[in-house]
Amino acid sequence: MARLPLENIRVLDLTRVLAGPFGSQVLADMGADVIKIERPMVGDDARIFGEPYLRDAEGNRTRENAFYMSVNRNKRSVALNIASARGQALIRKLVLSCDVVMENYKVGDLKRYGLDYESLKTINPRIVYCSVTGYGQTGPLAAKPGYDAVFQGECGLMSVTGVPDGKPGAGPMKVGPSIIDLFTGLNVANAILAALYHRDAAGGEGQYIDVALLDCGISALSHYAQIHLTSGEVPVRRGTQGNGGMPTSKFACSDGAIMITSGNDKQYVALCDAVGHPELATHPRFHTNVLRVQHRDEITEVFDAIFATDTVAHWLEKLGAAGIPSGPINDLEQVFDYPQARHRGMRVRAPHPLKPDLDLIRSPLNFSETPITDYRAPPMLGEHTRAVLAGELGLSEAEIDALGDEGVI
């Protein structure tokens, strides 16, 4: 039995920044040998995205920043110039022993280097090749560049996120994290796993995968998008209110705020009892969820007044005892101190050349037979160049030195 689900899979990762690296990190967490190719001296663009940077034992700032480290754990870094003929030749040699190639260059960019799918499948027909771009390989915008924030606007996410019209501060709002990148990374990992299954378990061959951030963003709109397709209506921003079961919203308490969801009529009756207002369960405008959705602003105002009368701790105790989905609105310091997050071990540590106990985020995947138990720190630029060239390609020390002298590595 394999120690990890993907420990016999090797991935050549030519992706940079967030979407692609997040997808390859998912594979790396599950045991795939991910060889990350970075530009010599410069590295992944994410390395220059700014503070905060890791500090060494003397408190000096290093070039290892949090953005890069968030999506590159469990990988090996090879600093290799793919714009050089020697670099391209080394990539092609590595592809011979790889199962997957991932890239997020502009459409057609790698063809000029002979590193596109059609070129590489001639030397390894079993290769699964995944291209990640903003708009896909075809269409009127295929050549257009883009970043997550742009796609949040283009895919419709910002149109349904933010303060509702008519309220103070009304307007579209970007989601805090680069969520379209992350949706895309998950889709990338799923697509690669499906292609590997098709190849290895279903008697198929390698294939090409075209993943676009715009496509993934639209897909992630899920019920919002389906509401429009079904009814022709254009969903609007509702702030923290839910789109279904009501009341669902952020409610201010006397010393903070909580988030609750009353997802059905049974939960609503329990909610009314828990807050000491059982009469609201039979209110003529609130006694069914359909009515509560129709009168969403009114019922939210009613519960706003109720929750403002006591503390977060008081209400969470009452709501928890009644089985009402509810919780505090934590900042990140509170998140990693949250009892459930501590129990689940969402903060893990890994040794790093600059810090022996580097804190990292744990993979959310839990396997009974092939558990993810060990983590390797995100690699420093070119940390594994010599080991990979010697171990995987059989190059001698003299040959590797010569590549360094030529600027190939």
C-alpha positions, -999 to +999 in steps of 0.1 A: +000+000+000+013+034-009+023+057+020+005+086+003-022+084-024+000+100-052+035+090-042+041+073-075+031+104-096+056+130-107+046+165-117+067+190-137+053+223-125+059+254-147+032+275-131+037+307-112+018+330-087-013+314-072-039+293-093-015+268-108+008+265-077-022+260-055-034+231-077+001+215-077+003+219-040-029+199-036-011+171-056+021+175-036+002+172-003-011+139-015+024+126-022+031+136-058+067+145-065+063+181-077+093+195-094+088+233-095+107+251-123+117+287-115+136+314-133+173+315-120+180+345-097+143+357-099+121+327-092+083+326-092+067+360-095+050+354-062+084+357-045+084+395-052+048+402-041+060+420-009+057+417+028+056+399+050+089+381+045+102+353+066+129+365+091+159+344+098+173+336+133+190+370+135+158+388+125+169+397+090+144+397+062+148+370+037+134+366+002+109+339+014+075+357+016+042+345+029+024+347-005+049+323-021+050+300+010+012+297+010+010+276-021+044+258-025+048+234+004+059+198-003+076+207-036+112+207-050+125+239-066+148+237-097+161+271-110+163+266-147+162+290-177+137+275-201+144+303-226+177+287-233+182+258-256+200+238-229+173+245-204+146+234-229+166+202-235+167+195-198+129+200-195+123+175-222+145+150-205+126+155-172+093+151-191+103+115-199+099+105-163+069+127-155+032+119-154+020+155-155+031+189-169+015+220-156+019+255-171+003+289-169+021+309-196+003+330-222-016+311-249+010+297-273+040+310-254+056+276-247+053+264-284+082+286-294+103+267-269+091+233-280+075+228-246+038+228-256+016+197-254+019+186-290+057+187-288+060+169-255+035+142-262+057+130-290+084+121-265+060+110-237+025+100-251+013+092-215+018+128-203-011+147-188-006+183-197-026+210-180-026+247-192-040+273-168-049+307-184-072+336-177-096+330-205-088+296-220-070+286-252-097+298-276-121+327-279-119+365-285-101+371-251-077+342-252-047+364-255-058+388-228-038+388-195-057+389-162-054+385-124-078+373-098-093+407-089-102+413-126-119+379-128-139+385-096-155+414-115-158+397-149-173+364-136-201+382-116-188+375-081-184+411-072-220+419-084-234+397-057-208+405-030-209+437-009-233+461+007-268+462-009-280+491-029-297+518-007-275+510+023-245+531+035-213+520+016-234+502-011-215+488-040-197+457-054-170+443-032-140+421-039-138+389-018-107+392+005-087+361-007-078+355-043-108+332-044-110+327-082-073+316-082-082+291-055-113+278-072-092+273-103-064+255-084-090+230-070-104+225-105-069+220-118-061+193-092-095+175-099-090+176-136-055+161-134-066+134-111-094+125-135-070+124-164-046+102-145-075+078-136-085+077-173-050+069-182-041+044-155-073+028-145-095+031-176-069+021-202-067+055-218-037+077-227-024+110-217-043+141-227-045+179-227-064+199-201-075+235-207-085+254-175-095+290-175-100+313-145-130+330-160-147+296-166-139+285-130-152+318-116-185+315-135-189+279-124-183+288-088-212+312-088-233+280-086-268+287-073-265+324-080-258+317-117-285+290-118-310+315-103-304+337-133-305+309-158-337+296-143-357+328-137-340+354-159-335+375-127-302+392-120-292+383-083-284+414-062-260+420-034-274+411+001-244+419+023-242+392+049-277+380+044-282+345+030-299+337-002-321+309+011-330+301+047-338+331+068-328+347+090-292+342+079-270+372+085-243+388+107-258+402+138-242+428+161-241+419+198-233+442+227-196+434+224-190+420+189-209+401+162-220+366+153-231+349+122-261+326+122-281+306+097-316+295+102-318+270+073-354+256+077-386+260+096-376+236+124-344+256+130-364+288+130-388+277+157-358+266+178-342+300+172-372+319+183-373+298+215-336+302+221-337+340+220-368+342+242-393+352+216-414+321+208-442+343+194-421+350+164-424+314+153-461+320+145-458+356+132-480+359+101-451+372+080-424+349+093-440+315+101-427+298+068-393+301+052-409+313+019-425+342+039-392+349+057-374+352+025-400+376+011-397+397+043-359+392+047-351+428+056-379+430+082-370+398+099-333+408+099-342+441+117-363+422+143-334+399+151-309+428+150-327+444+179-328+411+198-291+402+195-280+438+203-292+432+239-264+408+250-229+396+244-214+373+218-207+346+244-242+347+258-259+343+224-235+316+212-242+296+243-280+299+238-278+292+201-254+263+205-277+246+231-306+249+207-287+235+177-287+266+157-258+269+131-239+299+145-204+311+153-182+340+160-166+362+133-130+354+139-099+372+127-070+350+117-053+351+151-086+339+166-089+313+139-057+295+147-066+297+184-102+284+178-106+252+198-119+232+168-091+245+145-066+235+172-081+201+176-080+196+138-044+206+137-048+233+111-014+248+120+015+225+113+052+229+115+080+220+091+118+226+092+130+253+069+167+262+062+160+296+077+136+286+105+136+252+122+099+254+131+081+272+102+043+274+107+022+262+077-014+255+070-024+219+071-040+202+041-078+199+048-077+163+034-079+134+058-073+099+046-078+068+068-054+046+050-029+070+034-028+100+059-009+132+052+013+134+082+045+150+072+051+184+056+081+199+038+086+236+039+081+256+007+115+254-011+140+282-014+148+292-050+168+265-067+171+245-034+168+212-052+184+220-086+215+199-082+197+170-065+172+168-093+197+171-122+220+146-106+193+122-093+168+123-121+189+130-151+222+115-140+243+147-146+277+148-130+289+175-107+311+189-136+281+190-160+260+208-134+288+233-127+290+240-164+253+247-166+257+272-138+286+289-156+264+292-187+235+307-168+212+278-176+207+271-139 
